[in-house]
Amino acid sequence: MAITDQRGRALGDLRISVTDRCNFRCGYCMPAEKFGADYPFLDRKELLSFEEITTVAKAAAGLGVTKIRLTGGEPLLRKNIDELVRMLSAIPGIEDIALTSNGILLGHYAERLKNAGLSRVTVSLDAINPETFAAMNGVGADVDRVLSGIFAAQQAGLPVKVNAVIQKSMNSAEILPLAAFARQHHLLLRFIEFMDVGESNQWSVEEVFPADQILELLDAEYGVNPDPRQVAAVAENFSYSDGGGKVGIIRSVTQPFCSDCSRLRLSAEGKIYGCLFASTGTDLKSVLRESGSVTEVSAMLRGFWGNRTDRYSELRGIVSQKKIEMSYIGG
């Protein structure tokens, strides 16, 4: 049975962070000097097991969740992640299982993930230019490895979306090259406004490249027409006038979409959050490890979601609060 929160938003989407580790940095988790090799990641025993994650997913499915996304950190760093996908895909009511990755390891796992039941994959790609890409990820990672991962996923039969976070001084010149790449390779590219997630990505409003300006560039180059907006979708999709596919825009700063957010987030260590910008989470791991009961987990999720009032993006600039890091809770 579907449930709603204090603003009438129905629960429908469960986002699961399966690891707090990543093998390069993106615009979300900078600076690299903070998230370097000596960063104190969680002890392995603190992470939820696949069985515990599956219990939460079963409880969520009973409350109306139909979509699951595996995030991180980098989820492909979690050993045997395809086994978790297989377990989740067997849950009645779960219709869609997606995974967000930086793409570095995707070439090794794409076919296994597809065979296990993964529905689709989203890859973070903030630049095509090798120098810009290396500068943005903070560790000099090779963009060709990400591109190879994207192509491997396509070869395996997985639909691929590409997310590009645009930061004015870093990669605004990459908008048209990214669009050309996505059009050439039949990818749905989504441009995302630079968000103030966490406390460490050096966000400032001056670095936000507004979605309207992105659309102006795309329209001038190719011509774009808006598609009908889907309920609870964070992206607005546009079709290219020449039939060259679609492009998405996520106005995470200039036009918040809190009003129809349907996402519940589960951290790698078993805390639940009602918002990407939350300050604190609610412990679920203790319930899982005391009883492992789907019924008890379901009751806890129902109570948590029923009391949810989160709307940080609508309050940006009005309220000030400390926020969890993107590397911890995922996208």
C-alpha positions in Angstrom: 0.0 0.0 0.0 1.4 3.4 -1.0 2.1 5.9 1.7 2.4 9.7 1.7 4.3 12.2 3.7 3.2 15.4 5.4 3.0 17.2 2.0 1.2 14.4 0.3 4.2 13.1 -1.6 4.0 9.3 -2.2 6.9 7.0 -1.6 8.0 5.3 -4.8 11.7 5.4 -5.1 14.4 3.9 -2.9 18.0 5.0 -3.3 20.6 2.7 -1.7 24.2 3.7 -1.1 26.1 0.4 -1.0 29.6 1.9 -0.4 31.1 5.1 1.0 34.2 4.6 -1.2 34.9 6.2 -4.6 37.8 5.9 -7.0 37.8 9.5 -8.2 36.2 12.8 -7.3 33.6 14.7 -9.2 32.1 18.1 -8.8 29.9 16.8 -5.9 32.6 15.6 -3.6 35.5 17.9 -4.1 38.0 19.0 -2.8 40.3 16.0 -3.4 42.5 17.1 -0.5 39.6 16.2 1.8 38.6 12.9 0.1 42.1 11.6 -0.5 43.7 8.2 0.1 43.8 8.7 3.9 40.1 9.6 4.2 38.5 7.6 7.1 36.0 5.4 5.4 33.6 3.1 7.3 34.8 -0.2 8.7 33.4 -3.0 6.5 31.4 -4.5 9.4 29.5 -1.2 9.6 28.1 -1.6 6.1 24.8 -3.3 5.6 24.9 -6.8 4.2 23.2 -7.7 1.0 20.6 -9.6 3.0 19.9 -6.6 5.2 19.6 -4.3 2.1 17.2 -6.8 0.6 15.1 -6.8 3.7 14.7 -3.0 3.5 13.9 -3.2 -0.2 11.2 -5.8 0.5 9.6 -3.6 3.2 9.8 -0.6 0.9 8.2 -2.5 -1.9 5.3 -3.3 0.4 4.8 0.4 0.9 4.7 1.3 -2.8 8.3 1.5 -3.9 8.7 0.3 -7.5 12.1 1.8 -8.3 15.5 1.1 -6.7 18.7 2.9 -7.5 22.1 1.7 -6.3 24.5 4.5 -5.6 27.7 5.3 -3.6 30.4 6.4 -3.3 31.0 4.1 -6.2 28.7 1.1 -6.1 31.0 -1.0 -8.4 33.6 -1.0 -5.6 31.3 -3.2 -3.6 32.3 -6.9 -4.1 29.8 -9.0 -6.0 27.4 -6.2 -6.5 25.7 -8.2 -9.2 24.5 -10.6 -6.6 22.7 -7.8 -4.8 21.1 -6.8 -8.1 19.9 -10.4 -8.5 18.4 -10.5 -5.0 16.6 -7.2 -5.5 15.3 -8.1 -8.9 13.5 -11.1 -7.4 11.4 -8.9 -5.1 7.7 -8.7 -6.1 6.7 -5.1 -7.0 10.2 -3.9 -7.9 9.9 -2.9 -11.6 13.1 -1.0 -12.1 16.7 -1.3 -10.8 19.2 1.3 -11.8 22.8 2.0 -10.9 24.7 5.3 -10.8 28.5 4.9 -11.5 31.5 7.0 -12.4 32.0 4.5 -15.2 35.6 3.6 -14.4 34.8 -0.1 -13.6 31.7 -0.4 -15.6 33.4 -2.2 -18.5 34.2 -5.0 -16.2 30.7 -5.5 -14.8 28.2 -4.3 -17.4 27.3 -7.8 -18.8 27.1 -9.4 -15.3 24.9 -6.6 -14.1 22.6 -6.9 -17.1 22.3 -10.7 -16.6 21.6 -10.2 -12.9 18.6 -8.0 -13.7 19.8 -4.4 -13.8 17.4 -2.3 -15.8 19.7 0.7 -16.6 22.7 2.7 -15.6 23.6 6.3 -15.2 27.2 7.5 -15.6 28.6 10.7 -14.4 30.5 12.5 -17.1 31.2 16.2 -16.6 33.6 16.7 -19.5 34.8 15.1 -22.7 38.0 17.1 -22.9 40.7 15.0 -21.1 42.3 17.9 -19.3 39.1 19.3 -18.0 37.9 15.9 -17.0 41.1 15.1 -15.1 41.0 18.5 -13.4 37.4 18.0 -12.2 37.8 14.5 -10.8 40.8 15.6 -8.8 42.9 12.5 -9.3 43.8 12.7 -13.0 41.4 9.9 -14.1 41.3 9.1 -17.8 38.1 10.0 -19.5 38.6 7.2 -22.0 38.0 4.6 -19.3 34.6 6.2 -18.6 33.7 6.2 -22.2 34.7 2.6 -22.5 32.4 1.8 -19.6 29.6 3.6 -21.3 30.1 1.7 -24.5 30.4 -1.6 -22.7 27.1 -1.0 -21.0 25.4 -0.3 -24.3 26.9 -3.4 -25.8 25.5 -5.4 -22.9 22.0 -4.0 -23.7 21.8 -1.6 -20.8 20.1 1.8 -21.4 22.6 4.5 -20.5 21.9 8.0 -19.1 24.8 10.4 -18.8 24.8 13.1 -16.0 26.9 16.2 -16.4 27.1 18.7 -13.5 27.9 22.1 -14.9 30.1 24.4 -12.9 30.6 27.8 -14.5 34.4 28.2 -14.1 35.2 24.6 -14.7 33.3 23.0 -17.5 30.7 25.3 -19.0 32.7 25.2 -22.3 31.9 21.4 -22.3 28.1 21.8 -22.8 28.1 21.6 -26.6 30.9 18.9 -26.9 29.0 16.7 -24.4 25.8 17.2 -26.3 27.5 16.3 -29.6 28.9 13.2 -28.0 25.6 12.1 -26.6 23.8 12.7 -29.9 26.5 10.7 -31.8 26.2 7.7 -29.4 22.4 7.8 -28.8 22.7 8.6 -25.1 20.3 10.6 -23.0 22.4 13.4 -21.6 21.2 15.3 -18.5 22.7 18.6 -17.6 22.5 19.3 -13.8 22.9 22.7 -12.1 25.8 22.8 -9.7 24.3 22.0 -6.3 25.3 22.8 -2.7 25.4 19.2 -1.6 27.5 18.4 1.5 29.9 20.9 3.0 33.1 20.3 1.0 32.5 21.0 -2.7 33.2 24.7 -2.4 29.8 25.7 -3.7 28.8 29.2 -4.4 25.8 30.6 -6.3 28.2 32.4 -8.6 29.4 29.0 -9.9 25.9 27.9 -10.9 25.4 27.9 -14.7 21.6 28.3 -15.0 19.6 25.7 -16.9 18.0 28.4 -19.0 21.5 29.4 -20.3 22.2 25.7 -21.1 19.0 25.5 -23.0 19.8 28.6 -25.0 23.1 27.1 -26.1 21.5 23.8 -27.1 18.6 25.6 -28.9 20.9 27.8 -30.8 23.0 24.9 -31.9 20.4 22.2 -32.6 16.9 23.4 -31.8 15.1 21.9 -28.8 11.4 21.4 -28.0 10.0 20.5 -24.5 8.5 17.1 -23.9 5.6 16.6 -21.5 6.7 16.7 -17.9 6.3 13.4 -15.9 5.1 13.5 -12.3 7.9 13.1 -9.8 10.6 13.3 -12.5 13.5 15.5 -11.6 14.5 16.1 -15.2 12.8 18.1 -17.9 13.3 16.4 -21.2 13.7 18.1 -24.6 13.7 16.6 -28.1 16.1 17.9 -30.7 14.3 19.5 -33.6 16.3 17.4 -36.1 15.3 14.1 -34.5 18.7 13.6 -33.0 17.4 12.2 -29.7 16.7 13.9 -26.4 18.4 15.9 -23.7 17.5 16.5 -20.1 17.8 19.5 -17.8 17.8 19.3 -14.0 17.1 22.7 -12.4 18.3 21.7 -9.0 19.0 25.3 -7.9 16.9 27.7 -10.0 13.7 25.7 -10.0 13.5 23.2 -7.0 11.4 20.1 -7.4 10.8 19.3 -3.7 7.0 19.4 -4.2 6.8 15.9 -5.8 9.9 14.2 -4.5 9.3 10.5 -4.0 12.8 9.4 -2.9 13.8 7.6 0.3 17.5 7.2 0.8 19.4 4.4 2.7 23.0 5.0 3.5 25.7 2.3 3.4 25.7 2.1 7.2 21.9 1.7 7.5 20.5 5.2 8.1 17.5 6.5 6.3 17.1 10.0 5.0 14.2 11.9 3.4 16.3 14.4 1.5 19.7 14.6 -0.3 20.4 17.7 1.7 19.5 16.3 5.1 21.5 17.0 8.2 20.9 13.8 10.1 19.6 10.3 9.4 17.5 7.8 11.3 19.1 4.6 12.4 17.6 1.5 10.7 20.5 -0.9 11.1 19.8 -1.6 14.8 16.3 -2.8 13.9 17.7 -4.9 11.1 20.3 -6.5 13.3 18.0 -7.1 16.3 15.2 -8.8 14.4 15.7 -8.7 10.7 11.9 -8.5 10.4 10.4 -7.1 7.2 7.3 -6.2 9.3 9.3 -4.1 11.8 11.4 -2.4 9.1 8.1 -1.7 7.2 6.6 -0.1 10.3 9.7 2.1 10.8 9.8 3.2 7.2 6.1 4.0 7.3 6.5 6.2 10.4 9.6 7.9 9.0 8.0 8.7 5.6 4.7 9.7 7.2 6.4 12.4 9.2 8.6 13.7 6.4 8.6 17.4 5.7 11.9 17.9 3.9 12.1 20.7 1.3 15.6 22.0 1.5 15.9 23.3 -2.1 12.8 25.4 -1.6 14.4 27.0 1.5 17.9 27.5 0.0 19.2 30.9 1.1 16.5 31.2 3.7 17.7 28.5 6.2 21.2 27.4 7.0 22.0 23.8 7.9 24.9 21.4 7.8 24.5 18.8 5.1 25.7 15.2 4.6 28.3 14.6 1.9 27.3 13.3 -1.5 30.0 10.6 -1.2 28.0 9.2 1.8 24.4 9.3 0.6 24.7 9.1 -3.2 22.9 10.9 -5.9 
